[in-house]
Amino acid sequence: MINILDIDTPEYVTLAQAVEITGRKQPTITSWISSGKLQNIHRLGRRVLIELGELRDVERATRHRSMCSEPAI
């Protein structure tokens, strides 16, 4: 029998929390959603919930790409 407490369910955050977690501006997070970089989202009316693990993955990938594209001094 499966124990409901043992099931690993994804954690979701609001758009405002995503901004706080990543340090990015709201239009950036919204752009990630519009472009399909963030796909695990739920819309509840005007409210958007973003899957935290995916948000962290996109933030890391974006940060890594920007660091790699900076010219060496």
BELPEVEN-V316929 format. One record per pair of residues at least 12 apart in sequence whose C-alpha atoms are under 6 Angstrom apart, sorted by the first residue. I is the first residue (numbers start at 1). J is the second residue. Records with the same first field share a line. If there is no record, write none. Layout:
I=J + J
This chain:
11=51 + 52
12=49 + 50 + 51 + 52
13=49 + 50
14=48 + 49
